[in-house]
């Protein structure tokens, strides 16, 4: 049981490392909604 | 054979819940102090740690900190990994009148808030992924060993006779020093408005300070590990030091800057709580007044020095927790008396000057280890994931850039 619990944590740790960065388009949409170009646009 | 006392058990469990509330309180305290574009990321640091360290503590942290010693007084073994053998029956070693699981849960809350304290140093510029790795490594490699040194009966600082009632060195000094190292490592924020960035929500900060003050009764009075006179002593000294430090900080800032600062009242109260933490169960209420006034003066000076430096410890974690923790630890060696706690030791004013030197040695050892280990962890994490966000993300704010959310709708 303890080994299974440790494996769950290791899986989470790996997921955190490989997880994608915040979606840029969503961040830009939120930036627009906030009424200011807070997030510099990609070229 | 240890037997369970229901009153003690109820108090320790309630105290664990009180200490748990401190971490969301810290999130609000820090969240109000940063700019509005970074409030969510700042709050997230503390809230995520609440989940993260809860799990690592159950899986291995408690065993490393409080498990049977591996031989040199440096760290516990893996006998209690996954809480194997930690049950509803009392421990033979710790808090022998409450279930071992209750003691473990109480200690868990300390392990949670300690790395959360560090996050104030690298606020507004740290990459979330890197923060997660740092938090796992730091709580395992820095917090657990230091807790073992000071609080395990086999720990080497415990064996020397160093007093730390509720974590002045284990929690505050270790995190404060780590914060200083982190601030130096990650560098200054870009585009700072000198001399300091104004808080975006002072009421949020004051609410956070209030929750911290409330939860600190569990932190300190709960460290009596029983519903008894020692808990009452710690409760009163805790409140007295916080109160004295709050009004002293306000007075100093009033004289220095010309106005009685609300943020200063909040920070002053926290400084008082930090300093009384190692002393709470060893000193009298009158000594708590002196400790509160002293730490407010020292930490105020430290924060002013920091402002004049190039060190961007964004939320003054070192000035309050590092300096305040060291001050409190040494003050414990000055004011401790067996008249308050027969299980403690006499300090300088009770005729035992050596205790103050022991306390200073404990401070030096804890600070040195925390600094070196934190630097090593930051270096290694930075090799895997860059710790600092790019400049454009910092400019946009971490709420949007790192979390894809905003705190306040237009």
Interface residues (C-beta under 8 A of the other chain):
Chain A: X1 X2 X5 X6 X9 X13 X16 X17 X19 X22 X23 X26 X27 X30 X31 X33 X34 X35 X38 X39 X40
Chain B: X37 X55 X56 X58 X59 X81 X82 X84 X129 X132 X133 X136 X384 X385 X392 X395 X396 X397 X400 X401 X402 X403 X404 X405 X406 X409 X410
